[in-house]
Amino acid sequence: MPLERIIYDADSTHSWEEAVNTRRTVMHFAGLKAVCESVAQPLAYYDNNVQGSVVLAETMAAHDVRTLVFSSSATVYGEPYAVPIRAEG
């Protein structure tokens, strides 16, 4: 099955309902990640990153979608000692 890219408002239940309705897996790349901007706009980042992810998880549960691939960014961790960055430390 080919991948389909869908772009929606991260905290919109209606958008997620439409997006996950016929899917078995969700790849979540909707998080905001600019550290300086998140300090200046914490509520916007909370709304998108936390509340948007909660709405997605609830919608996935309602549609029995059990697989989530979540992407995080190395931006929040500073400069790496080595590349690629290993998940276990």
PDB file of N, CA, C and O in Angstrom, chain B, residues numbered from 101:
ATOM      1  N   MET B 101       0.842  -1.170   0.000  1.00  0.00           N
ATOM      2  CA  MET B 101       0.000   0.000   0.000  1.00  0.00           C
ATOM      3  C   MET B 101       0.894   1.241   0.000  1.00  0.00           C
ATOM      4  O   MET B 101       1.788   1.347   0.840  1.00  0.00           O
ATOM      5  N   PRO B 102       0.675   2.173  -0.913  1.00  0.00           N
ATOM      6  CA  PRO B 102       1.509   3.376  -0.970  1.00  0.00           C
ATOM      7  C   PRO B 102       1.211   4.322   0.184  1.00  0.00           C
ATOM      8  O   PRO B 102       0.116   4.323   0.746  1.00  0.00           O
ATOM      9  N   LEU B 103       2.211   5.122   0.520  1.00  0.00           N
ATOM     10  CA  LEU B 103       2.022   6.148   1.549  1.00  0.00           C
ATOM     11  C   LEU B 103       1.228   7.298   0.967  1.00  0.00           C
ATOM     12  O   LEU B 103       1.370   7.636  -0.208  1.00  0.00           O
ATOM     13  N   GLU B 104       0.399   7.893   1.793  1.00  0.00           N
ATOM     14  CA  GLU B 104      -0.367   9.056   1.386  1.00  0.00           C
ATOM     15  C   GLU B 104      -0.078  10.183   2.365  1.00  0.00           C
ATOM     16  O   GLU B 104      -0.229  10.011   3.575  1.00  0.00           O
ATOM     17  N   ARG B 105       0.326  11.309   1.863  1.00  0.00           N
ATOM     18  CA  ARG B 105       0.614  12.464   2.710  1.00  0.00           C
ATOM     19  C   ARG B 105      -0.657  13.275   2.873  1.00  0.00           C
ATOM     20  O   ARG B 105      -1.284  13.683   1.895  1.00  0.00           O
ATOM     21  N   ILE B 106      -1.028  13.504   4.131  1.00  0.00           N
ATOM     22  CA  ILE B 106      -2.233  14.275   4.438  1.00  0.00           C
ATOM     23  C   ILE B 106      -1.821  15.393   5.381  1.00  0.00           C
ATOM     24  O   ILE B 106      -1.147  15.147   6.382  1.00  0.00           O
ATOM     25  N   ILE B 107      -2.218  16.611   5.070  1.00  0.00           N
ATOM     26  CA  ILE B 107      -1.871  17.761   5.899  1.00  0.00           C
ATOM     27  C   ILE B 107      -3.163  18.318   6.503  1.00  0.00           C
ATOM     28  O   ILE B 107      -4.099  18.682   5.791  1.00  0.00           O
ATOM     29  N   TYR B 108      -3.182  18.373   7.852  1.00  0.00           N
ATOM     30  CA  TYR B 108      -4.360  18.852   8.566  1.00  0.00           C
ATOM     31  C   TYR B 108      -3.940  19.724   9.729  1.00  0.00           C
ATOM     32  O   TYR B 108      -2.769  19.779  10.103  1.00  0.00           O
ATOM     33  N   ASP B 109      -4.921  20.401  10.288  1.00  0.00           N
ATOM     34  CA  ASP B 109      -4.744  21.160  11.518  1.00  0.00           C
ATOM     35  C   ASP B 109      -4.557  20.155  12.650  1.00  0.00           C
ATOM     36  O   ASP B 109      -5.422  19.308  12.872  1.00  0.00           O
ATOM     37  N   ALA B 110      -3.445  20.238  13.361  1.00  0.00           N
ATOM     38  CA  ALA B 110      -3.082  19.214  14.348  1.00  0.00           C
ATOM     39  C   ALA B 110      -4.069  19.076  15.490  1.00  0.00           C
ATOM     40  O   ALA B 110      -4.178  17.991  16.061  1.00  0.00           O
ATOM     41  N   ASP B 111      -4.788  20.121  15.847  1.00  0.00           N
ATOM     42  CA  ASP B 111      -5.705  19.996  16.991  1.00  0.00           C
ATOM     43  C   ASP B 111      -7.175  19.966  16.576  1.00  0.00           C
ATOM     44  O   ASP B 111      -8.054  20.264  17.384  1.00  0.00           O
ATOM     45  N   SER B 112      -7.441  19.612  15.341  1.00  0.00           N
ATOM     46  CA  SER B 112      -8.809  19.540  14.854  1.00  0.00           C
ATOM     47  C   SER B 112      -9.305  18.095  14.837  1.00  0.00           C
ATOM     48  O   SER B 112      -8.810  17.273  14.066  1.00  0.00           O
ATOM     49  N   THR B 113     -10.279  17.793  15.684  1.00  0.00           N
ATOM     50  CA  THR B 113     -10.843  16.441  15.723  1.00  0.00           C
ATOM     51  C   THR B 113     -11.408  16.061  14.365  1.00  0.00           C
ATOM     52  O   THR B 113     -11.231  14.930  13.911  1.00  0.00           O
ATOM     53  N   HIS B 114     -12.088  17.001  13.712  1.00  0.00           N
ATOM     54  CA  HIS B 114     -12.662  16.709  12.395  1.00  0.00           C
ATOM     55  C   HIS B 114     -11.580  16.296  11.402  1.00  0.00           C
ATOM     56  O   HIS B 114     -11.750  15.330  10.658  1.00  0.00           O
ATOM     57  N   SER B 115     -10.475  17.024  11.393  1.00  0.00           N
ATOM     58  CA  SER B 115      -9.379  16.684  10.480  1.00  0.00           C
ATOM     59  C   SER B 115      -8.849  15.292  10.757  1.00  0.00           C
ATOM     60  O   SER B 115      -8.646  14.512   9.826  1.00  0.00           O
ATOM     61  N   TRP B 116      -8.618  14.962  12.036  1.00  0.00           N
ATOM     62  CA  TRP B 116      -8.083  13.641  12.367  1.00  0.00           C
ATOM     63  C   TRP B 116      -9.088  12.542  12.055  1.00  0.00           C
ATOM     64  O   TRP B 116      -8.699  11.461  11.613  1.00  0.00           O
ATOM     65  N   GLU B 117     -10.377  12.800  12.278  1.00  0.00           N
ATOM     66  CA  GLU B 117     -11.403  11.809  11.945  1.00  0.00           C
ATOM     67  C   GLU B 117     -11.292  11.427  10.477  1.00  0.00           C
ATOM     68  O   GLU B 117     -11.302  10.246  10.128  1.00  0.00           O
ATOM     69  N   GLU B 118     -11.187  12.419   9.635  1.00  0.00           N
ATOM     70  CA  GLU B 118     -11.081  12.176   8.199  1.00  0.00           C
ATOM     71  C   GLU B 118      -9.766  11.473   7.853  1.00  0.00           C
ATOM     72  O   GLU B 118      -9.732  10.593   6.993  1.00  0.00           O
ATOM     73  N   ALA B 119      -8.699  11.865   8.524  1.00  0.00           N
ATOM     74  CA  ALA B 119      -7.377  11.322   8.199  1.00  0.00           C
ATOM     75  C   ALA B 119      -7.211   9.855   8.608  1.00  0.00           C
ATOM     76  O   ALA B 119      -6.604   9.079   7.870  1.00  0.00           O
ATOM     77  N   VAL B 120      -7.739   9.463   9.768  1.00  0.00           N
ATOM     78  CA  VAL B 120      -7.493   8.098  10.256  1.00  0.00           C
ATOM     79  C   VAL B 120      -8.624   7.124   9.949  1.00  0.00           C
ATOM     80  O   VAL B 120      -8.496   5.927  10.205  1.00  0.00           O
ATOM     81  N   ASN B 121      -9.705   7.614   9.414  1.00  0.00           N
ATOM     82  CA  ASN B 121     -10.894   6.797   9.210  1.00  0.00           C
ATOM     83  C   ASN B 121     -10.619   5.471   8.506  1.00  0.00           C
ATOM     84  O   ASN B 121     -11.198   4.453   8.887  1.00  0.00           O
ATOM     85  N   THR B 122      -9.768   5.452   7.508  1.00  0.00           N
ATOM     86  CA  THR B 122      -9.516   4.221   6.747  1.00  0.00           C
ATOM     87  C   THR B 122      -8.055   3.777   6.828  1.00  0.00           C
ATOM     88  O   THR B 122      -7.600   3.010   5.979  1.00  0.00           O
ATOM     89  N   ARG B 123      -7.324   4.241   7.823  1.00  0.00           N
ATOM     90  CA  ARG B 123      -5.894   3.936   7.927  1.00  0.00           C
ATOM     91  C   ARG B 123      -5.636   2.931   9.044  1.00  0.00           C
ATOM     92  O   ARG B 123      -6.439   2.784   9.965  1.00  0.00           O
ATOM     93  N   ARG B 124      -4.519   2.252   8.947  1.00  0.00           N
ATOM     94  CA  ARG B 124      -4.087   1.341  10.010  1.00  0.00           C
ATOM     95  C   ARG B 124      -2.882   1.888  10.753  1.00  0.00           C
ATOM     96  O   ARG B 124      -2.596   1.459  11.871  1.00  0.00           O
ATOM     97  N   THR B 125      -2.172   2.829  10.147  1.00  0.00           N
ATOM     98  CA  THR B 125      -0.956   3.395  10.730  1.00  0.00           C
ATOM     99  C   THR B 125      -0.949   4.907  10.519  1.00  0.00           C
ATOM    100  O   THR B 125      -1.365   5.402   9.472  1.00  0.00           O
ATOM    101  N   VAL B 126      -0.471   5.629  11.530  1.00  0.00           N
ATOM    102  CA  VAL B 126      -0.320   7.079  11.419  1.00  0.00           C
ATOM    103  C   VAL B 126       1.144   7.417  11.671  1.00  0.00           C
ATOM    104  O   VAL B 126       1.752   6.928  12.623  1.00  0.00           O
ATOM    105  N   MET B 127       1.697   8.257  10.808  1.00  0.00           N
ATOM    106  CA  MET B 127       3.044   8.795  11.000  1.00  0.00           C
ATOM    107  C   MET B 127       2.857  10.266  11.374  1.00  0.00           C
ATOM    108  O   MET B 127       2.362  11.061  10.575  1.00  0.00           O
ATOM    109  N   HIS B 128       3.257  10.617  12.593  1.00  0.00           N
ATOM    110  CA  HIS B 128       3.002  11.949  13.151  1.00  0.00           C
ATOM    111  C   HIS B 128       4.268  12.807  13.060  1.00  0.00           C
ATOM    112  O   HIS B 128       5.249  12.565  13.763  1.00  0.00           O
ATOM    113  N   PHE B 129       4.225  13.808  12.185  1.00  0.00           N
ATOM    114  CA  PHE B 129       5.337  14.747  12.031  1.00  0.00           C
ATOM    115  C   PHE B 129       4.863  16.177  12.254  1.00  0.00           C
ATOM    116  O   PHE B 129       5.453  17.117  11.721  1.00  0.00           O
ATOM    117  N   ALA B 130       3.801  16.347  13.035  1.00  0.00           N
ATOM    118  CA  ALA B 130       3.150  17.655  13.158  1.00  0.00           C
ATOM    119  C   ALA B 130       3.679  18.514  14.296  1.00  0.00           C
ATOM    120  O   ALA B 130       3.165  19.611  14.515  1.00  0.00           O
ATOM    121  N   GLY B 131       4.680  18.056  15.021  1.00  0.00           N
ATOM    122  CA  GLY B 131       5.173  18.819  16.160  1.00  0.00           C
ATOM    123  C   GLY B 131       5.971  20.051  15.750  1.00  0.00           C
ATOM    124  O   GLY B 131       6.706  20.035  14.762  1.00  0.00           O
ATOM    125  N   LEU B 132       5.811  21.105  16.522  1.00  0.00           N
ATOM    126  CA  LEU B 132       6.632  22.306  16.350  1.00  0.00           C
ATOM    127  C   LEU B 132       7.900  22.119  17.170  1.00  0.00           C
ATOM    128  O   LEU B 132       7.868  21.448  18.202  1.00  0.00           O
ATOM    129  N   LYS B 133       9.029  22.704  16.728  1.00  0.00           N
ATOM    130  CA  LYS B 133      10.279  22.362  17.396  1.00  0.00           C
ATOM    131  C   LYS B 133      11.268  23.501  17.610  1.00  0.00           C
ATOM    132  O   LYS B 133      12.368  23.247  18.101  1.00  0.00           O
ATOM    133  N   ALA B 134      10.944  24.706  17.280  1.00  0.00           N
ATOM    134  CA  ALA B 134      11.896  25.803  17.439  1.00  0.00           C
ATOM    135  C   ALA B 134      11.974  26.210  18.914  1.00  0.00           C
ATOM    136  O   ALA B 134      11.014  26.759  19.456  1.00  0.00           O
ATOM    137  N   VAL B 135      13.091  25.949  19.552  1.00  0.00           N
ATOM    138  CA  VAL B 135      13.228  26.161  20.986  1.00  0.00           C
ATOM    139  C   VAL B 135      12.978  27.612  21.371  1.00  0.00           C
ATOM    140  O   VAL B 135      12.194  27.874  22.283  1.00  0.00           O
ATOM    141  N   CYS B 136      13.618  28.552  20.707  1.00  0.00           N
ATOM    142  CA  CYS B 136      13.438  29.976  21.047  1.00  0.00           C
ATOM    143  C   CYS B 136      11.988  30.406  20.860  1.00  0.00           C
ATOM    144  O   CYS B 136      11.440  31.132  21.690  1.00  0.00           O
ATOM    145  N   GLU B 137      11.372  29.962  19.782  1.00  0.00           N
ATOM    146  CA  GLU B 137       9.983  30.313  19.528  1.00  0.00           C
ATOM    147  C   GLU B 137       9.058  29.699  20.578  1.00  0.00           C
ATOM    148  O   GLU B 137       8.069  30.318  20.974  1.00  0.00           O
ATOM    149  N   SER B 138       9.374  28.494  21.026  1.00  0.00           N
ATOM    150  CA  SER B 138       8.531  27.843  22.036  1.00  0.00           C
ATOM    151  C   SER B 138       8.580  28.582  23.378  1.00  0.00           C
ATOM    152  O   SER B 138       7.612  28.566  24.137  1.00  0.00           O
ATOM    153  N   VAL B 139       9.697  29.219  23.658  1.00  0.00           N
ATOM    154  CA  VAL B 139       9.807  30.023  24.882  1.00  0.00           C
ATOM    155  C   VAL B 139       8.960  31.286  24.738  1.00  0.00           C
ATOM    156  O   VAL B 139       8.322  31.724  25.695  1.00  0.00           O
ATOM    157  N   ALA B 140       8.959  31.858  23.558  1.00  0.00           N
ATOM    158  CA  ALA B 140       8.192  33.077  23.312  1.00  0.00           C
ATOM    159  C   ALA B 140       6.691  32.806  23.181  1.00  0.00           C
ATOM    160  O   ALA B 140       5.873  33.665  23.511  1.00  0.00           O
ATOM    161  N   GLN B 141       6.330  31.611  22.699  1.00  0.00           N
ATOM    162  CA  GLN B 141       4.928  31.271  22.451  1.00  0.00           C
ATOM    163  C   GLN B 141       4.573  29.917  23.072  1.00  0.00           C
ATOM    164  O   GLN B 141       4.180  29.003  22.347  1.00  0.00           O
ATOM    165  N   PRO B 142       4.700  29.767  24.382  1.00  0.00           N
ATOM    166  CA  PRO B 142       4.496  28.446  24.988  1.00  0.00           C
ATOM    167  C   PRO B 142       3.096  27.874  24.802  1.00  0.00           C
ATOM    168  O   PRO B 142       2.945  26.664  24.636  1.00  0.00           O
ATOM    169  N   LEU B 143       2.079  28.714  24.827  1.00  0.00           N
ATOM    170  CA  LEU B 143       0.720  28.192  24.675  1.00  0.00           C
ATOM    171  C   LEU B 143       0.455  27.670  23.269  1.00  0.00           C
ATOM    172  O   LEU B 143      -0.254  26.679  23.097  1.00  0.00           O
ATOM    173  N   ALA B 144       1.014  28.325  22.276  1.00  0.00           N
ATOM    174  CA  ALA B 144       0.861  27.843  20.903  1.00  0.00           C
ATOM    175  C   ALA B 144       1.537  26.482  20.743  1.00  0.00           C
ATOM    176  O   ALA B 144       1.009  25.596  20.071  1.00  0.00           O
ATOM    177  N   TYR B 145       2.692  26.323  21.356  1.00  0.00           N
ATOM    178  CA  TYR B 145       3.410  25.049  21.280  1.00  0.00           C
ATOM    179  C   TYR B 145       2.681  23.958  22.064  1.00  0.00           C
ATOM    180  O   TYR B 145       2.611  22.813  21.618  1.00  0.00           O
ATOM    181  N   TYR B 146       2.143  24.310  23.225  1.00  0.00           N
ATOM    182  CA  TYR B 146       1.358  23.348  24.001  1.00  0.00           C
ATOM    183  C   TYR B 146       0.141  22.900  23.194  1.00  0.00           C
ATOM    184  O   TYR B 146      -0.145  21.708  23.088  1.00  0.00           O
ATOM    185  N   ASP B 147      -0.564  23.870  22.633  1.00  0.00           N
ATOM    186  CA  ASP B 147      -1.771  23.563  21.866  1.00  0.00           C
ATOM    187  C   ASP B 147      -1.459  22.613  20.715  1.00  0.00           C
ATOM    188  O   ASP B 147      -2.161  21.621  20.521  1.00  0.00           O
ATOM    189  N   ASN B 148      -0.426  22.907  19.964  1.00  0.00           N
ATOM    190  CA  ASN B 148      -0.077  22.069  18.815  1.00  0.00           C
ATOM    191  C   ASN B 148       0.533  20.740  19.242  1.00  0.00           C
ATOM    192  O   ASN B 148       0.065  19.683  18.817  1.00  0.00           O
ATOM    193  N   ASN B 149       1.559  20.776  20.066  1.00  0.00           N
ATOM    194  CA  ASN B 149       2.327  19.565  20.367  1.00  0.00           C
ATOM    195  C   ASN B 149       1.661  18.640  21.370  1.00  0.00           C
ATOM    196  O   ASN B 149       1.711  17.421  21.210  1.00  0.00           O
ATOM    197  N   VAL B 150       1.048  19.187  22.385  1.00  0.00           N
ATOM    198  CA  VAL B 150       0.424  18.342  23.413  1.00  0.00           C
ATOM    199  C   VAL B 150      -1.036  18.076  23.064  1.00  0.00           C
ATOM    200  O   VAL B 150      -1.439  16.927  22.884  1.00  0.00           O
ATOM    201  N   GLN B 151      -1.824  19.142  22.968  1.00  0.00           N
ATOM    202  CA  GLN B 151      -3.246  18.954  22.707  1.00  0.00           C
ATOM    203  C   GLN B 151      -3.488  18.302  21.349  1.00  0.00           C
ATOM    204  O   GLN B 151      -4.356  17.438  21.226  1.00  0.00           O
ATOM    205  N   GLY B 152      -2.738  18.700  20.337  1.00  0.00           N
ATOM    206  CA  GLY B 152      -2.892  18.075  19.023  1.00  0.00           C
ATOM    207  C   GLY B 152      -2.600  16.587  19.059  1.00  0.00           C
ATOM    208  O   GLY B 152      -3.286  15.803  18.405  1.00  0.00           O
ATOM    209  N   SER B 153      -1.583  16.190  19.820  1.00  0.00           N
ATOM    210  CA  SER B 153      -1.246  14.769  19.940  1.00  0.00           C
ATOM    211  C   SER B 153      -2.306  14.008  20.731  1.00  0.00           C
ATOM    212  O   SER B 153      -2.595  12.851  20.425  1.00  0.00           O
ATOM    213  N   VAL B 154      -2.886  14.649  21.747  1.00  0.00           N
ATOM    214  CA  VAL B 154      -3.966  14.010  22.516  1.00  0.00           C
ATOM    215  C   VAL B 154      -5.172  13.766  21.615  1.00  0.00           C
ATOM    216  O   VAL B 154      -5.746  12.677  21.624  1.00  0.00           O
ATOM    217  N   VAL B 155      -5.556  14.772  20.841  1.00  0.00           N
ATOM    218  CA  VAL B 155      -6.689  14.620  19.922  1.00  0.00           C
ATOM    219  C   VAL B 155      -6.401  13.503  18.921  1.00  0.00           C
ATOM    220  O   VAL B 155      -7.285  12.698  18.626  1.00  0.00           O
ATOM    221  N   LEU B 156      -5.203  13.446  18.409  1.00  0.00           N
ATOM    222  CA  LEU B 156      -4.835  12.382  17.476  1.00  0.00           C
ATOM    223  C   LEU B 156      -4.952  11.013  18.141  1.00  0.00           C
ATOM    224  O   LEU B 156      -5.534  10.095  17.563  1.00  0.00           O
ATOM    225  N   ALA B 157      -4.406  10.866  19.343  1.00  0.00           N
ATOM    226  CA  ALA B 157      -4.452   9.580  20.049  1.00  0.00           C
ATOM    227  C   ALA B 157      -5.894   9.154  20.328  1.00  0.00           C
ATOM    228  O   ALA B 157      -6.240   7.985  20.156  1.00  0.00           O
ATOM    229  N   GLU B 158      -6.728  10.092  20.754  1.00  0.00           N
ATOM    230  CA  GLU B 158      -8.137   9.765  21.009  1.00  0.00           C
ATOM    231  C   GLU B 158      -8.846   9.340  19.730  1.00  0.00           C
ATOM    232  O   GLU B 158      -9.635   8.395  19.733  1.00  0.00           O
ATOM    233  N   THR B 159      -8.564  10.037  18.646  1.00  0.00           N
ATOM    234  CA  THR B 159      -9.197   9.703  17.375  1.00  0.00           C
ATOM    235  C   THR B 159      -8.709   8.354  16.868  1.00  0.00           C
ATOM    236  O   THR B 159      -9.496   7.566  16.344  1.00  0.00           O
ATOM    237  N   MET B 160      -7.414   8.081  17.019  1.00  0.00           N
ATOM    238  CA  MET B 160      -6.894   6.772  16.623  1.00  0.00           C
ATOM    239  C   MET B 160      -7.586   5.667  17.421  1.00  0.00           C
ATOM    240  O   MET B 160      -7.980   4.647  16.855  1.00  0.00           O
ATOM    241  N   ALA B 161      -7.735   5.864  18.724  1.00  0.00           N
ATOM    242  CA  ALA B 161      -8.388   4.864  19.568  1.00  0.00           C
ATOM    243  C   ALA B 161      -9.835   4.640  19.128  1.00  0.00           C
ATOM    244  O   ALA B 161     -10.303   3.502  19.095  1.00  0.00           O
ATOM    245  N   ALA B 162     -10.536   5.705  18.794  1.00  0.00           N
ATOM    246  CA  ALA B 162     -11.932   5.595  18.373  1.00  0.00           C
ATOM    247  C   ALA B 162     -12.080   4.815  17.071  1.00  0.00           C
ATOM    248  O   ALA B 162     -13.127   4.221  16.815  1.00  0.00           O
ATOM    249  N   HIS B 163     -11.028   4.817  16.248  1.00  0.00           N
ATOM    250  CA  HIS B 163     -11.060   4.116  14.957  1.00  0.00           C
ATOM    251  C   HIS B 163     -10.215   2.844  14.967  1.00  0.00           C
ATOM    252  O   HIS B 163      -9.958   2.251  13.920  1.00  0.00           O
ATOM    253  N   ASP B 164      -9.790   2.435  16.146  1.00  0.00           N
ATOM    254  CA  ASP B 164      -8.991   1.224  16.322  1.00  0.00           C
ATOM    255  C   ASP B 164      -7.708   1.236  15.476  1.00  0.00           C
ATOM    256  O   ASP B 164      -7.279   0.202  14.962  1.00  0.00           O
ATOM    257  N   VAL B 165      -7.108   2.422  15.342  1.00  0.00           N
ATOM    258  CA  VAL B 165      -5.812   2.547  14.673  1.00  0.00           C
ATOM    259  C   VAL B 165      -4.771   2.407  15.768  1.00  0.00           C
ATOM    260  O   VAL B 165      -4.706   3.242  16.670  1.00  0.00           O
ATOM    261  N   ARG B 166      -3.953   1.362  15.703  1.00  0.00           N
ATOM    262  CA  ARG B 166      -3.067   1.013  16.819  1.00  0.00           C
ATOM    263  C   ARG B 166      -1.587   1.267  16.573  1.00  0.00           C
ATOM    264  O   ARG B 166      -0.772   1.053  17.470  1.00  0.00           O
ATOM    265  N   THR B 167      -1.227   1.712  15.394  1.00  0.00           N
ATOM    266  CA  THR B 167       0.192   1.914  15.096  1.00  0.00           C
ATOM    267  C   THR B 167       0.465   3.396  14.854  1.00  0.00           C
ATOM    268  O   THR B 167      -0.135   4.021  13.979  1.00  0.00           O
ATOM    269  N   LEU B 168       1.380   3.939  15.644  1.00  0.00           N
ATOM    270  CA  LEU B 168       1.777   5.336  15.525  1.00  0.00           C
ATOM    271  C   LEU B 168       3.285   5.412  15.393  1.00  0.00           C
ATOM    272  O   LEU B 168       4.018   4.887  16.231  1.00  0.00           O
ATOM    273  N   VAL B 169       3.742   6.063  14.346  1.00  0.00           N
ATOM    274  CA  VAL B 169       5.161   6.362  14.187  1.00  0.00           C
ATOM    275  C   VAL B 169       5.290   7.844  14.512  1.00  0.00           C
ATOM    276  O   VAL B 169       4.751   8.691  13.799  1.00  0.00           O
ATOM    277  N   PHE B 170       6.008   8.155  15.594  1.00  0.00           N
ATOM    278  CA  PHE B 170       6.133   9.530  16.054  1.00  0.00           C
ATOM    279  C   PHE B 170       7.550  10.006  15.798  1.00  0.00           C
ATOM    280  O   PHE B 170       8.516   9.345  16.179  1.00  0.00           O
ATOM    281  N   SER B 171       7.669  11.138  15.160  1.00  0.00           N
ATOM    282  CA  SER B 171       8.982  11.694  14.873  1.00  0.00           C
ATOM    283  C   SER B 171       9.321  12.782  15.871  1.00  0.00           C
ATOM    284  O   SER B 171       8.526  13.688  16.122  1.00  0.00           O
ATOM    285  N   SER B 172      10.498  12.681  16.427  1.00  0.00           N
ATOM    286  CA  SER B 172      10.995  13.721  17.309  1.00  0.00           C
ATOM    287  C   SER B 172      12.166  14.397  16.609  1.00  0.00           C
ATOM    288  O   SER B 172      12.678  13.893  15.609  1.00  0.00           O
ATOM    289  N   SER B 173      12.578  15.519  17.132  1.00  0.00           N
ATOM    290  CA  SER B 173      13.670  16.262  16.519  1.00  0.00           C
ATOM    291  C   SER B 173      14.852  16.349  17.462  1.00  0.00           C
ATOM    292  O   SER B 173      14.686  16.526  18.668  1.00  0.00           O
ATOM    293  N   ALA B 174      16.032  16.224  16.914  1.00  0.00           N
ATOM    294  CA  ALA B 174      17.241  16.383  17.719  1.00  0.00           C
ATOM    295  C   ALA B 174      17.454  17.844  18.107  1.00  0.00           C
ATOM    296  O   ALA B 174      18.340  18.143  18.908  1.00  0.00           O
ATOM    297  N   THR B 175      16.659  18.754  17.557  1.00  0.00           N
ATOM    298  CA  THR B 175      16.787  20.177  17.862  1.00  0.00           C
ATOM    299  C   THR B 175      16.751  20.435  19.359  1.00  0.00           C
ATOM    300  O   THR B 175      17.499  21.276  19.857  1.00  0.00           O
ATOM    301  N   VAL B 176      15.907  19.735  20.074  1.00  0.00           N
ATOM    302  CA  VAL B 176      15.735  20.000  21.499  1.00  0.00           C
ATOM    303  C   VAL B 176      16.851  19.432  22.357  1.00  0.00           C
ATOM    304  O   VAL B 176      16.926  19.743  23.546  1.00  0.00           O
ATOM    305  N   TYR B 177      17.712  18.615  21.793  1.00  0.00           N
ATOM    306  CA  TYR B 177      18.756  17.966  22.575  1.00  0.00           C
ATOM    307  C   TYR B 177      20.124  18.632  22.461  1.00  0.00           C
ATOM    308  O   TYR B 177      21.065  18.210  23.132  1.00  0.00           O
ATOM    309  N   GLY B 178      20.254  19.649  21.636  1.00  0.00           N
ATOM    310  CA  GLY B 178      21.539  20.319  21.478  1.00  0.00           C
ATOM    311  C   GLY B 178      22.404  19.626  20.443  1.00  0.00           C
ATOM    312  O   GLY B 178      21.921  18.806  19.663  1.00  0.00           O
ATOM    313  N   GLU B 179      23.677  19.960  20.442  1.00  0.00           N
ATOM    314  CA  GLU B 179      24.607  19.398  19.474  1.00  0.00           C
ATOM    315  C   GLU B 179      24.956  17.951  19.830  1.00  0.00           C
ATOM    316  O   GLU B 179      25.289  17.672  20.982  1.00  0.00           O
ATOM    317  N   PRO B 180      24.888  17.041  18.883  1.00  0.00           N
ATOM    318  CA  PRO B 180      25.195  15.636  19.175  1.00  0.00           C
ATOM    319  C   PRO B 180      26.711  15.403  19.280  1.00  0.00           C
ATOM    320  O   PRO B 180      27.513  16.124  18.687  1.00  0.00           O
ATOM    321  N   TYR B 181      27.068  14.383  20.048  1.00  0.00           N
ATOM    322  CA  TYR B 181      28.471  13.974  20.114  1.00  0.00           C
ATOM    323  C   TYR B 181      28.881  13.253  18.851  1.00  0.00           C
ATOM    324  O   TYR B 181      30.022  13.356  18.400  1.00  0.00           O
ATOM    325  N   ALA B 182      27.933  12.519  18.285  1.00  0.00           N
ATOM    326  CA  ALA B 182      28.209  11.756  17.062  1.00  0.00           C
ATOM    327  C   ALA B 182      26.927  11.675  16.246  1.00  0.00           C
ATOM    328  O   ALA B 182      25.825  11.778  16.784  1.00  0.00           O
ATOM    329  N   VAL B 183      27.087  11.490  14.948  1.00  0.00           N
ATOM    330  CA  VAL B 183      25.966  11.327  14.039  1.00  0.00           C
ATOM    331  C   VAL B 183      26.125   9.999  13.324  1.00  0.00           C
ATOM    332  O   VAL B 183      27.226   9.712  12.852  1.00  0.00           O
ATOM    333  N   PRO B 184      25.109   9.182  13.216  1.00  0.00           N
ATOM    334  CA  PRO B 184      23.740   9.451  13.637  1.00  0.00           C
ATOM    335  C   PRO B 184      23.592   9.347  15.161  1.00  0.00           C
ATOM    336  O   PRO B 184      24.398   8.715  15.843  1.00  0.00           O
ATOM    337  N   ILE B 185      22.548   9.980  15.661  1.00  0.00           N
ATOM    338  CA  ILE B 185      22.260   9.941  17.092  1.00  0.00           C
ATOM    339  C   ILE B 185      21.582   8.616  17.396  1.00  0.00           C
ATOM    340  O   ILE B 185      20.569   8.270  16.787  1.00  0.00           O
ATOM    341  N   ARG B 186      22.150   7.874  18.347  1.00  0.00           N
ATOM    342  CA  ARG B 186      21.598   6.568  18.707  1.00  0.00           C
ATOM    343  C   ARG B 186      20.444   6.760  19.672  1.00  0.00           C
ATOM    344  O   ARG B 186      20.515   7.601  20.568  1.00  0.00           O
ATOM    345  N   ALA B 187      19.386   5.989  19.498  1.00  0.00           N
ATOM    346  CA  ALA B 187      18.192   6.112  20.322  1.00  0.00           C
ATOM    347  C   ALA B 187      18.446   5.771  21.780  1.00  0.00           C
ATOM    348  O   ALA B 187      17.795   6.330  22.663  1.00  0.00           O
ATOM    349  N   GLU B 188      19.378   4.865  22.052  1.00  0.00           N
ATOM    350  CA  GLU B 188      19.598   4.442  23.443  1.00  0.00           C
ATOM    351  C   GLU B 188      20.595   5.318  24.170  1.00  0.00           C
ATOM    352  O   GLU B 188      21.024   4.957  25.266  1.00  0.00           O
ATOM    353  N   GLY B 189      20.968   6.408  23.634  1.00  0.00           N
ATOM    354  CA  GLY B 189      21.788   7.298  24.423  1.00  0.00           C
ATOM    355  C   GLY B 189      22.904   7.925  23.720  1.00  0.00           C
ATOM    356  O   GLY B 189      23.654   8.698  24.316  1.00  0.00           O
TER     357      GLY B 189
END
